[in-house]
Amino acid sequence: MEVNIGVQNVAREIALETDASPAEVSQAVDAALTDGGVLRLTDSKGRELLVPGRALGWVLVGESEKSRVGFGQI
């Protein structure tokens, strides 16, 4: 699943592929925002991403789209 994170006062977004479910990501975001803590997500390669909850601008959670290869019809 793909997660995009916007951080306040930063022009670029953070894009992350994770094996976590949408519910797990939403729960982690809610916990970081309510406790003023840190958003902790692990990507599909096992690396951990840490973002302070107070710096979160927005979070987009969605299925990753597989790129198409070939000359198929749309």
C-alpha positions, -999 to 999 in steps of 0.1 A, spaced: 0 0 0 12 35 -8 12 63 18 20 99 10 27 123 38 28 161 36 50 178 62 44 214 72 68 240 57 83 213 34 77 216 -3 81 179 -11 59 151 1 71 118 15 61 87 -5 62 53 12 53 18 3 42 -3 33 28 -37 41 6 -22 68 -32 -21 63 -51 12 59 -65 8 94 -31 4 109 -18 35 92 -49 55 102 -44 43 138 -8 54 138 -17 88 124 -44 93 150 -21 83 178 6 108 166 -19 136 163 -38 131 196 -8 124 218 15 150 201 38 121 196 56 107 166 42 90 135 61 57 131 57 37 99 77 9 85 82 6 47 82 -26 27 120 -28 30 119 -27 68 131 9 72 113 30 98 100 65 90 95 89 119 76 122 116 67 144 146 29 146 149 29 184 153 46 187 118 21 166 99 2 185 72 -18 157 56 -16 120 50 -30 102 19 -35 64 23 -43 43 -7 -36 11 -27 -5 13 -49 -13 13 -86 6 -12 -106 21 3 -137 9 -12 -170 33 -25 -195 26 -31 -232 1 -18 -257 -32 -27 -240 -64 -7 -245 -75 17 -219 
